[in-house]
Structures are given as C-alpha cells and as structure tokens.
Amino acid sequence: MTVLRVRDESARAKWAVAALFCFLGFQYATWTSRLPALKSRLDLSEQELGLLLMACGVGAAVSFPLVSYLMRRLGSRRLSLLSGLCLAVLLAALSKAPDYPVALVIICADGVAVGALNVAMNAQGAALEKRFRRTVMSQLHATFSAGLLGAALLASGVNLVTSAVTAHFAVAFVLLLVLLACARRNLLDEPEPAAGAAPEESGAAEGADAAADPPAGRRKGLSLPGRATLWMGCAMVFGTITEGAMNDWSALYMKDIAKASATVAPLGIAVVSVMMLLARVFADRWRTRWGDGRVVVCGSAVAGVGLALALLAGGVVPTLLGFACVGLGAAAVTPCVYVAAAAGGSDALALVAAMGTTGLLIGPALIGFIAGWGGLVVGMSAVAVSALIVSLAGTRISWSTHAPAAPAAVADDRAAGDRPVAGEPRAAEDRPVAEGLTP
C-alpha cells in the first residue's frame, strides 16, 4: 500500500538521521569524559589542556569553507557518512596519541569533522521535514543529548572494569560504527534548492531580508552572505552563547551569589539540562501549532526575561526557576535556525553552523571577562541580554514554510499520528484520498 510505504520510509529516515545526532553527541562526550586520563597520560598542564579543548572548537569554527565545498560536491548524505567515519577513526587515534603535539593535531582535525557532520546531519533533518511534512528537528537535537548521556554511562561502566583509555575508546569505536551502519541505508538524498527558490516571506520586513540573499541554486562557489543569513547567524551565535554560558557559569553563580550549599549548587546545570531536553522532546508540537518564528521569538523572550527576574530577586529558588526558564525557552532556538538556514542552501547552513560553534567557543570566555569586570551578576545579565537579542533577531528571519503534502503523505501523517509542518494549508487534510491515486 502506498500509505504504508510512505509511513515506513519516513520512519526509517527519521531513525537514520537520529542515529547521526546520537553519534555526534556520543563521540564528543566519549573523549571529553576521559580528559583527566588523557591529561595524566600525556602529562599536560592546565593551560595545555585548555588549549586542547579550544583546538576542537577552532577546528569546527574554521571548517566553513571546506564544509561548504564538500556539501556541494558530496551532498549531505555522503558527507554525513564520511565525516562520521573520520570521527570514529580520530577517536581511536586519540587513544594512541604518543605526545601532546600529535593529540593537538588529532583534536583539531576532530573539530573539522565535527563541523562537517554538524552541517550534514542538520541538512538531513531539514530535508526530512520538507519531504515528509513533519516537524522533527527538535526531537533530533534531543537525541544528541541522549548520545551525551549514553557516552557518560559507558565511561562509568568501562571504568568499573578497567581504567585503560584504549579499551574504552575501542568499545566506543565499535558502537560508533554500529550507529553509522544503522544510518547508512536510510539517509536522504536531498536536492539543493532550485534556482529562484527562497523561503516564503512572513512579513514585509522578512521578505526584504530574504530578497537580499541570492538564490542558492545559482551559486557556483562561496558568496558573501546576505542580510537574511546574517540574521540567522546572529540568532545562532547569541543562542549558543546563552546555552554555553549557562553550562559553564550556573554552578558558580548558585554557590557564590545565590549562596546555595555544595549539594544544591550543581542543581543549576541539572535544571537547565533537564528542561532543555524535555522541551526539545515536545518542541516540535509547539512548532507545528505556532510556527518556528513564534517559538524562537517567544521562547527566547521567556529565557531572557525569566533569567533577568531571577537575578533581580536573588535566592536559590528564584534562581533555579530562572534557570528553568532558560532551558525551556532556549531549547528550540538552534533546531529552528538550522531548518531556516538549510532552506537557504549549503553555504548558508555551513556559515550559520560555524557561527554557532563560534558562539559556543567564545561565549563562556566572554561571560567570564564581563564577570571579571563587573561581577558575576553582571555576567549573567549579559546571558539574559543574549537571549533577548535572539528574540529580536528572530523577528527578522524569514522562517521556512512548506507546500501542502502529497495526498499519500497526508494520509500517512493522519494514520501515524504525525503532525504536518506549521504553515501547511489545512485544506489538504480535508480532501478525500484514494489509495495510490491523486483526487
């Protein structure tokens, strides 16, 4: 049956792309979970360890030209598999790194491969939404968090048996290959946007920005980004600054400013992480009901205002509530922006992804600099301002909409209980469908 075929195809594709997101989280958390052992084996100072961590971020941030070229030549499917294989091999190589310079080169190369997989898997997620008219990107990003958790649990389990990094990374290498094998057969071969194609405008201001970008299909090579892409990059940079800063500074704020006990202080990051994971599980329903633009604009406003009110109120409970607002409001920002960037072509997606990595790289350090100048309350206030900037940028982005689903796809959504992408005309759901025929 046509309906069953479409449903099965969409389900297989969704799990295949989810395997890529899980792969990236698992690979990253595997080597970062063993940093103490790597530090000891390579006899690294604190400064050398910090440079090692920065090398990964730098590699990902500067990978934009290469990733953009590879996306045009290989497409997101082949680039996903190639970069995933490279990441698995680099993890195995890191366990055998003989000295610090070699480890530095491996981690920098790891960052480049991370940048490539990040772009390719988000392009796959955007193609999945477009082809099957389903909002799934937030759930895919939630599987990245699941990969982080799985890697942490594996590290703890392996340490009960042996402390050898080589044994741990060997097990992780096999699991990574299994994830790649699960993803390989059902990834999508998505085409580039056709010449003249552009996201539909949702207002006069947004339409002017969209027109500033030349059609993706006409690009022969790298081109200067237009205003629409820059607004997406702005939202991504400040969104990742908000996420990264909360991960790095929440526990210290709880202890030094909110005066939480040593037992309660770590709950700051726990609250942010749990709320973000839960929000990403349900955010696709919000996107379906209200649209990506409203979810980003309103969510970022909730994050910024909630954190600002918590800073003004002080105390442990208001602070935890404010942190929960950040996790809730910021969760859907990066998934939605990736979908919008993918609609602009591979160059736009690669640039926005690189800007997001830059935000993760410089965000915690920038907040630390501000805190050193004006105190930690001022530093966390800058995080609230970052979230509000995302909300402002969200009003200037032409959020992607989609044409009505084909009848078989609509029938599949109704049979499977899936939701069509926001912006799809409801009339398409009300038309009778004959199996395998167009009404």
Secondary structure, 3 states (H helix, E strand, C coil): CHHHHHHHHHHHHHHHHHHHHHHHHHHHHHHHCCHHHHHHHHCCCHHHHHHHHHHHHHHHHCCHHHHHHHHHHHHHHHHHHHHHHHHHHHHHHHHCCCCHHHHHHHHHHHHHHHHHHHHHHHHHHHHHHHHHCCCCHHHHHHHHHHHHHHHHHHHHHHHHHCCCHHHHHHHHHHHHHHHHHHHHCCCCCCCCCCCCCCCCCCCHHHHHHHHCCCCHHHCCCCCCCCHHHHHHHHHHHHHHHHHHHHHHHHHHHHHHCCCCCCCCCCHHHHHHHHHHHHHHHHHHHHHHHHCHHHHHHHHHHHHHHHHHHHHHHCCHHHHHHHHHHHHHHHCCHHHHHHHHHHCCCHHHHHHHHHHHHHHHHHHHHHHHHHHHHHCHHHHHHHHHHHHHHHHHHHCCCCCCCCCCCCHHHHHHHHHHCCCCCCCCCCHHHHCCCECCECC
